[in-house]
Amino acid sequence: MKVVAAVRSLAESAEWKGKFDFVVRPVTSEEGRIEAPRMGFGAAKHGLVLVDGNGKLVDKLDGHAFGAAEIESCMKKLKQ
């Protein structure tokens, strides 16, 4: 499953629906150009970040070599 599809499936699941905002920000967008270095992506400039309600980085997954299980594991860190 591709990353975007994995995120969408979690966003619509009964457990997570309405509990998280899922936002895709291409690195070529203004927000992406600002946030990629701030989130520590370096040259790869892509991946997935999980931030809390204040925008503080909780966890990140670099690249695209992950799926729903890894994303959900990150999300559970906010529930602790």
Secondary structure as UniProt FT lines:
FT   HELIX           3..12
FT   TURN            14..19
FT   TURN            27..28
FT   HELIX           30..38
FT   TURN            39..40
FT   TURN            42..44
FT   STRAND          47..51
FT   TURN            53..54
FT   STRAND          57..62
FT   TURN            63..64
FT   HELIX           68..79
//
